Amino acid sequence: MIQKQGAQETKNRKSLRCDNIDAETGKGHFIRFDFNNIGIIDAVTYMGTEEVVLQSLVSFVGLHENYLNQLTSKYEHGIIPNVTEFLSENWAIALYHEWFGDFCIRLRDSVRAMESV
């Protein structure tokens, strides 16, 4: 759909928010993922007492939500109580690598070039 210049885009997906900051101690974290209308991560917001590597959070921007192993669905159904712990598991390590995005592009291009696929 082509929008008129200056028109506001209507969001069709809500942000994923995980807030486990303890009001008494101030410990914990708040993390939010904002998605565009096709599921690409537009922004990641983090506040908390746990130390994080900024580049790790930046690496999520531009990825499709499917790369996060159904994070949105699992969180909404209560399967994942803590988003940052989930994204610290072994399966997610590749997402943080600086060449992961380039790998995905090269893999997609290689698959498209295959005649049998």
N, C-alpha and C positions, 0 to 999 in steps of 0.2 A: 504494500500500500504506500503510495506517495503522499506525503503530507505537505500542506501549504507551508510556505516559509513563515516562521514565527509561531506555528501551531505547536501546542504542547502535546508531547507523546503520552498516550494513555498507557500506564503500566498494567501489564496483565499477570504479573507475578510479584508476590510479596517478598520482602527481604527475610533472610534467615537470621534470627537473633538468638544468641545464647548468652544468658546473663546469670552468672553464679557468684556475684560479688556479695560477700557477707557484710551486711550493713554495720554490724558491731565492730568487726576487726578490719574491715576494708580490704580483706584479702579475697582473691579470686580473679575473675576476668569477665569482660564483656566483649563479644565478638559479633560482628554483623557482616553478612555478605549481601550485596545488592546486585541484582541480576537485570539484564535488559530483557526485552520481550521474547528473545529466542533462547534464553538460558545462559548467556555469556556473563561471567562475573565482571561487573563494571567497577566495583569498589569493595574494599575490605576495611572495616574499622575495628580496631582493637584497643582496649584499655584494660589494664590489669597489673597485678603485682608480679606475675610470672614473667620472667625475661623471655623475649622472643627476638628472633633475628628478622629485622625489617625486610630483608631480601626474600625471606621465606613467604611473608604475607604478600609482597609485591608479585611473587611468582604466580599467585592465583588469578590475578587480574588478566582477563583475556581468555581464560580457560572456560570451557563449557562446564556446566554443573555436573554433567555425567562423568567427568574425570574424577569427581570427588566421591565416587562409589555410592551413589544414591544418598548422599548426605542429607539433602532436604527432606526426602521422604522418610528416611530412618529417624531423623530428629523429630519430625512432626508426629510420628507414631510412637515416640518415647523409647525407641530401640537404642538411641544414642543420647545419654544424659549430658555428656560433656564433649562439645565439638572440638575443643583444642586437644583433648586426649585422643579422640578418634583420629584427628589429623596428624598425630604424633606416632601412630602405629607404623609398623614396618612397611606395609603396602604403600603408604603415602610418601615415602622417602624420595621416590623418583620425581614427584611433583615439585619438589623444592630444588631440583638440580637446574642449574642455569641453562642447560642445553635441552631441557625437556620439550619446550615449545618447538624448537627446531627439529627435534626428533619426530614429533607428531606430524609436522608438515612434510618432512621427508618420507615418512611411512605412508601417509595418505597419498602422496604423489606416486610412490612406488606401486601401491595397490591399484591406483587408477591406471597405471601404465600396463598392468598385466592384462593380457587378452582373455584369460580364463576366468577372471573374476568379474 
